[in-house]
Amino acid sequence: MKMIISNSSSIPIYEQIKNQIIEQIMNDELKEDDMLPSIRALSKDIKISLMTIKKAYDQLEKDGYIKSIAGKGTFVSKKIQNLH
């Protein structure tokens, strides 16, 4: 998953991650039922702490953009729920 994080931005890192995932969903780069990287894998890939990635994923799930299925992973939700 492509992600550009700026440490010098006034926007918190978890929000940068959240916004970029929303943008990818809105632009159909990520489609319904696409699997997102695990929190651990994304953390390792972009070298950001697990807690920061978890916070971004938790916000995305709360806002209806993604859904977590225990034992399976995290997936993009239906587009209908993704009203920006």
N, C-alpha and C positions, 0 to 999 in steps of 0.2 A: 504494500500500500504506500503510495507516495504521500509524503507529508513534509511540509516546510515549517520549521519551528524557529521563531526568533526570540532569543533570550533578552534582547534589548527592547522588545515591544512592551507597551504599557498593558497589553492584553495578556491575562494570565495564560500560562502554557496549556492548562487543561481546556480553556476556552478556545484557544487556537486549534487544538486537536478536534474538539467538538465541531467548530465551525467548518473545518476542512472536510470532515466526514459528511456533514449536512450538505455542503457544496457538492461533494461527489455524488450524493444520493440525488440531489436536485438536477444535476447534469447527466443523470443516468450512467455515470461511470460505475456506480454501485447500484445494482438493481434489487428488487424484492427477492428475498430469500438468499441473497449472496451472503456467504459466511465472511465475517470480519476476522482479522487475526486475533488470537487470544491476547488477553491483557499482558501476559508474560512475553509473548512473541513480539508484540508491538513495542513494548517497553525496551526489549533488547535491540530491536531493529532501529528505533529512532533515538535510543540512548536517553530515555526519559524514565523517571521513577514509576514503579508499579502503581503507587497511590495516585499519581497524577493521571495516568491512563485510566485507572478505575473510576476516578472522579468524572472524567470526560464520558466514559461509557455509561455511568450511572445517570448522568444528566441526559444523555441521548435516549436512554431507555425511558426515563421519566417523561420526556417530551414526545415519546412514541416513534422515534426514528429507528430504533433497533429493539430487538427482543433477545433475551438470553434464555436458552433452553438447557437446563441442568444436564450435564454429561454429554452434551452435543456441541455447544458453542454459542456464539453470538451472531445474529443474522439481521439483515435489513428488514424492517417491517413493511407492510403494505403501503403503497404510495398514498392511498387515501388518507392515512393517518399523518402523513408527512406534510401537512399544510404549513408552509413556512410563514 
